[in-house]
Each structure stands twice: as C-alpha cells, then as structure tokens.
C-alpha cells in the first residue's frame, strides 16, 4: 500500500521541493539501492545523498529500479571542499550526475562551508552558473551558520535551501530566523536525533498518544508544521511509510510549544567552523 505524496515547498528559484526526503547516510550502494526503490514505491519523491556518503551509484540504481520516471524524482546531492571554486563545482556536478546516472540534478548543495579554506562564496557562484544553464534546478548549502549565510548575501548570493542538523533538542532558532528573513527553506537532517533520546520524553510521548501516532511521527510533524523539510533516514519499509505519514494530523499550539521547549542548548554534533569535508 502506497502512502500519499508529501506536499512540496516552493523554492525562491522557482522549483518545488517535496517536504519529506529519504536520507541515505550511512548506507552503502547496495543498501541505498534497496532503500530508495522501497521508498519510491511507498510514495517518496525526494531522495537525499552526497558525494561523501559514497552511495550515489546505489541511489541512482534504486531510482531506476523503482520504475518511476526520473522527472518525478527530486534528487539532492552535496559536494566536498575539494570542489569549492566556480569550475570545481562544475566538475563535482559532472561526477555526481555520472555516478547517479542522470542528466541533471534537482538540488546541489555545498556540503560544509569549510571557512578555513575560505572559498564557499565561489562554490555558490559556481552553483548559480549551473542553475542558469539548467544543469541544476535549485542551489543550496548545508551546515551553514547565519554568519556564513550573511557572507553569501554580502556577495549578492542567497541559497534556496540550508540543510542543517535540526531536532527538538537542537531547534536552531537563530538559523531559522535568518532563513525566514531571506526566503531560504530550512531542511532538517538527523530530524529524529542521533540516538533519539528525546523521543522517550513525556512531552513527545503524550502528544503521540493524543494523536494515535508514534513519537517519531510527532517529532517530524513538529518540524513540518514549522514549514521545514525533513530528511529522515530509514532502510525499513515500515519506518519509511511511518516517516511519510505526517500530513493527516496536526499538533496543537500547546504541543508545538512544549516540544520546542525541549531544546537544551546543546551544541550540534559538528560545529561548521571546526568540521567539514
């Protein structure tokens, strides 16, 4: 039984991005191919991968196995610091499209800002050139802080998406304020946490019981209801189905506020000023 398709979120460059993606880290090619085929069969139309995941070939194989036309699948991938130049981004695009077996990408992201290298502005300029040529439909970044985004805007560049670690314990309020001001879509990776201890919190469990849902669905709905996209990873068809079934219930204002209050102020796993690849 297929789930209904996730609604899309309009991006400022004109594309429409499905609000739920299948995350694929840390799957290998074989795992990714099976998970992607399963997810598309259940109704997913957005698949998230990256050069650094080492599974783009598997993702492409899963898309082909699904039997769904490429034009109906929104593919996001990301590139590493070695390609942070205008021409480097073009080479990264070529390598990713070859591994995926596709002619274009829907969304290409700078995976980490790597501010020590200091060339992420050129990387985004390279993305803009690709979008203008129709080789990508949308451009974005990942793990960029408001300070990194500000440097882009000072150069006249605005990413359409910023994919960041986001969950009820890491609600990233400063980043979200920055994004909303500029029309950037926030996309949550690891939206169920790393270990997901908050899923056992009474606030989440009580909301789940009230709506007849699982704690994971409540955590994902909390993000969707704020207008964010989410990219939960799962290789299990049952969990994939669960993670997509977010659009036939709504949390109350009180439940939303209680879940937001779970933010403990803990730092994200990897600070973008100190980590990157």
C-alpha positions in Angstrom: 0.0 0.0 0.0 1.5 3.3 -1.1 1.4 6.5 1.1 0.3 9.7 -0.4 2.9 12.0 -1.8 4.4 14.7 0.5 3.4 18.3 -0.3 6.0 20.4 -1.9 7.7 23.6 -0.7 8.3 26.3 -3.2 11.9 27.5 -3.6 12.8 31.1 -4.4 14.4 30.0 -7.7 11.2 28.5 -9.0 11.5 24.8 -8.2 9.2 22.9 -5.9 10.8 20.6 -3.4 9.0 17.6 -1.7 8.9 18.3 2.0 10.0 14.8 3.0 13.1 13.2 1.6 14.7 9.8 2.2 18.0 10.3 3.9 20.6 7.8 2.8 23.6 8.2 5.1 25.3 5.9 6.1 24.0 3.4 3.6 26.4 1.7 1.1 25.4 1.3 -2.6 23.6 -2.0 -2.1 21.6 -0.7 0.9 20.8 2.6 -0.8 19.5 0.9 -3.9 17.1 -1.3 -1.9 16.0 1.6 0.4 15.4 4.0 -2.5 13.4 1.5 -4.5 11.3 0.8 -1.5 10.8 4.4 -0.6 9.7 5.5 -4.1 7.3 2.6 -4.1 5.8 4.0 -0.9 5.4 7.5 -2.3 8.7 9.3 -1.6 9.6 11.6 -4.4 12.7 13.2 -2.8 16.0 11.4 -2.3 18.9 12.9 -0.4 22.5 11.7 -1.0 26.0 13.2 -1.1 29.4 12.7 -2.7 30.8 12.0 0.8 28.2 9.2 1.5 29.7 7.1 -1.2 26.3 5.8 -2.3 25.3 7.9 -5.3 25.6 4.9 -7.6 23.2 2.9 -5.4 20.8 5.8 -5.2 20.7 6.0 -9.0 20.2 2.3 -9.2 17.3 2.4 -6.8 15.6 5.2 -8.8 15.9 3.2 -12.0 14.6 0.0 -10.3 11.5 1.9 -9.0 10.1 2.3 -12.5 9.1 5.9 -11.7 10.2 8.4 -14.3 13.3 10.4 -13.4 11.4 13.7 -13.9 9.1 12.8 -11.0 12.0 12.3 -8.5 13.7 15.3 -6.8 17.4 14.3 -6.3 19.5 16.2 -3.8 23.3 15.7 -3.5 26.2 17.5 -2.0 29.9 18.0 -2.8 33.1 18.2 -0.8 35.6 21.0 -0.1 37.9 19.9 -2.9 35.4 21.5 -5.4 35.0 24.9 -3.7 35.6 27.0 -6.8 33.4 28.0 -9.8 34.9 25.4 -12.1 35.3 22.9 -9.3 31.6 22.9 -8.7 31.1 22.0 -12.4 33.4 19.1 -12.0 31.6 18.0 -8.9 28.3 18.2 -10.8 29.6 16.1 -13.6 31.0 13.4 -11.3 27.7 13.2 -9.3 25.5 13.0 -12.4 27.7 10.3 -13.8 27.5 8.3 -10.6 23.8 8.8 -10.3 23.2 8.1 -14.0 21.2 11.3 -14.5 21.4 14.3 -16.9 20.6 16.9 -14.3 20.3 17.5 -10.5 17.3 19.0 -8.8 19.2 20.4 -5.8 23.0 20.6 -5.4 24.4 21.7 -2.0 27.8 22.9 -0.7 28.1 20.1 2.0 30.1 22.1 4.6 31.3 25.8 4.5 34.9 24.9 5.4 35.6 28.6 6.4 39.3 27.8 7.0 39.5 27.3 3.2 37.5 30.4 2.6 36.1 29.7 -0.8 32.5 28.7 -0.2 31.3 32.0 -1.9 33.0 30.9 -5.1 31.3 27.5 -4.7 27.9 29.1 -4.5 28.8 31.3 -7.6 29.5 28.0 -9.4 26.1 26.7 -8.4 24.5 29.8 -9.7 26.1 29.3 -13.1 24.9 25.7 -13.2 21.3 26.8 -12.4 21.4 29.4 -15.1 22.5 26.7 -17.6 19.7 24.4 -16.4 22.1 21.7 -15.1 20.6 22.0 -11.7 17.1 23.2 -10.8 18.0 24.7 -7.4 21.1 25.6 -5.4 21.8 25.5 -1.7 24.1 24.9 1.2 24.4 22.6 4.2 25.6 23.2 7.7 25.9 27.0 7.1 25.5 29.2 10.1 23.9 32.7 9.9 27.4 34.2 9.7 28.2 32.1 6.7 24.8 32.9 5.0 25.5 36.6 5.7 28.8 36.4 3.8 26.9 35.0 0.9 24.3 37.7 0.9 27.0 40.3 1.1 28.3 38.8 -2.2 24.7 39.0 -3.7 24.0 35.3 -3.3 21.1 33.7 -1.5 20.9 29.9 -1.2 17.5 28.4 -1.7 17.9 25.7 0.9 20.1 25.2 4.0 20.2 21.7 5.3 21.2 21.6 8.9 21.1 19.4 12.0 17.7 20.1 13.5 15.5 18.3 16.0 13.6 19.2 19.1 16.8 19.4 21.2 18.5 21.4 18.5 15.9 23.8 17.3 18.4 26.2 15.6 16.3 29.3 16.3 18.9 31.8 15.1 19.4 29.9 11.8 15.6 29.7 11.2 15.2 33.4 11.8 17.9 34.1 9.3 16.4 31.7 6.7 12.9 33.1 7.0 14.1 36.7 6.5 15.8 35.7 3.3 13.3 33.1 2.0 15.6 30.2 2.5 14.0 26.8 3.1 15.3 25.0 6.2 15.8 21.3 5.7 16.4 19.1 8.8 18.9 16.3 8.6 19.0 13.8 11.5 15.5 15.1 12.3 15.0 12.2 14.8 18.2 12.9 16.6 21.3 10.8 16.9 20.1 8.3 19.4 16.8 10.0 19.7 16.6 10.1 23.5 14.0 12.9 23.3 11.6 10.5 21.6 11.1 9.0 25.1 10.3 12.4 26.7 6.8 12.6 28.1 6.0 15.7 26.0 6.6 13.7 22.8 5.0 10.5 24.1 1.9 12.3 25.4 1.4 14.0 22.0 1.9 10.7 20.2 -0.8 9.1 22.4 -3.2 12.0 21.9 -3.0 11.7 18.1 -2.6 8.0 17.8 0.9 8.4 16.3 4.4 7.3 17.1 6.9 9.6 18.8 8.9 9.7 15.6 5.9 11.0 13.7 5.3 13.7 16.3 8.9 14.9 16.1 8.8 15.0 12.3 5.4 16.7 12.3 6.8 19.4 14.7 9.3 20.3 12.0 6.9 20.0 9.1 4.4 22.2 10.9 7.0 25.0 11.1 7.4 24.9 7.3 10.7 22.9 7.3 11.6 20.0 5.1 12.9 16.8 6.7 15.2 14.0 5.6 14.8 11.1 7.9 17.0 8.0 7.1 15.5 4.6 7.1 16.0 1.4 5.2 12.9 -0.3 6.7 9.8 -0.1 4.6 7.6 0.1 7.7 9.6 3.0 9.1 9.7 4.7 5.6 5.9 4.5 5.5 5.6 5.9 9.0 8.0 8.8 8.3 5.9 9.9 5.3 2.5 9.7 7.1 2.7 13.2 8.5 0.0 15.2 6.7 -3.3 14.0 8.1 -2.9 15.3 11.7 -1.7 18.5 13.3 -0.1 19.3 16.6 -1.8 21.9 18.8 -0.1 25.2 19.6 0.5 24.0 23.1 2.1 20.7 21.9 4.3 22.7 19.5 5.5 25.0 22.2 6.1 22.1 24.6 8.2 20.3 22.1 10.2 23.4 21.2 10.9 23.8 24.9 12.9 20.5 24.8 15.8 22.4 23.3 18.5 22.1 25.9 21.0 24.4 24.2 23.4 21.6 23.4 25.8 22.2 20.5 25.3 20.5 17.2 27.4 17.4 16.7 29.9 19.1 14.4 30.4 22.9 14.5 30.6 24.1 10.9 33.5 26.4 11.8 35.6 23.5 13.0 34.4 20.5 10.9 34.0 19.8 7.2 34.9 17.7 4.3 
